[in-house]
Amino acid sequence: MVEPDGLLATGGDLSPARLLNAYRHGIFPWYSEGQPILWWSPDPRNVFATDGVHLSSKFRRQMRHCDWTLRADTAFAEVIAACADTPRPGQDGTWITDDMFAAYREMHRLGHAHSIEVFAGDRLVGGIYGLAIGRMFFGESMFSSESGGSKIALAGLAKLLCGWGWPWIDAQVENAHTRSLGSRLMPRARFVSEVSRLANEPAPAGSWSERVGVMAASELF
């Protein structure tokens, strides 16, 4: 029997200490309701360079006249809930179980998990969330309720991180959508080495919400 690529262990819990230790070693939880917690470290790993997110010329032209705005950490729970409710091709249900939802909300409360949110007026139309450790960002999921919402969230996150000197966004497993946006594959050994280095660097002080403020989506282009 062939084991799924990158599956390392089963069981344990989703406590903050265990999650932080796992991510620092390039490992993340990913499982469905009714399964034990499954811990993964795929080889190769899918990543975005923060200066390498690709958006088509047509999309960029459209967004230059967009009145959407971006904020950080003002609607974290809403972003996770929207990610959980978004249908995915070839996926039955969601891997964001109630326990995962609670665990990442606790990580957000402790200052480890963050979201970038895209608003049309006061309406949330896109977002992305993940964990930040040192100068490494581990992306978990993103969503759009209007076309382009997740692309804007990813592009905004990448621009912010690049400006802060963070080189990578972990995207975990490659798919056609992330590939179209410029993700690349990195050998696991190199990824783990990069994470070990970056996760041990000091994180910038201050809340993400204050540092980001309100960013016009049109400024990304």
Buried (B, 14 or more C-beta within 10 A) or exposed (E): EEEEEBBBBEEBEBEBEBBBEBBBBBBBBBBEEEEEBBBBBBBBBBBBBBEBBEBEEEBEEBBEEBEBBBBBBBBBEEBBBBBBEBEBEEEEEBBBBEBBBEBBBBBBEEEBBBBBBBBBEEEBBBBBBBBBBBBBBBBBBBBBBBEBBBBBBBBBBBBBBBEBEBBBBBBBBBBEBBBEBBBBBBEBEEBBEBBBEBBEEEBEEEEBBEEBEEBEBEEBB
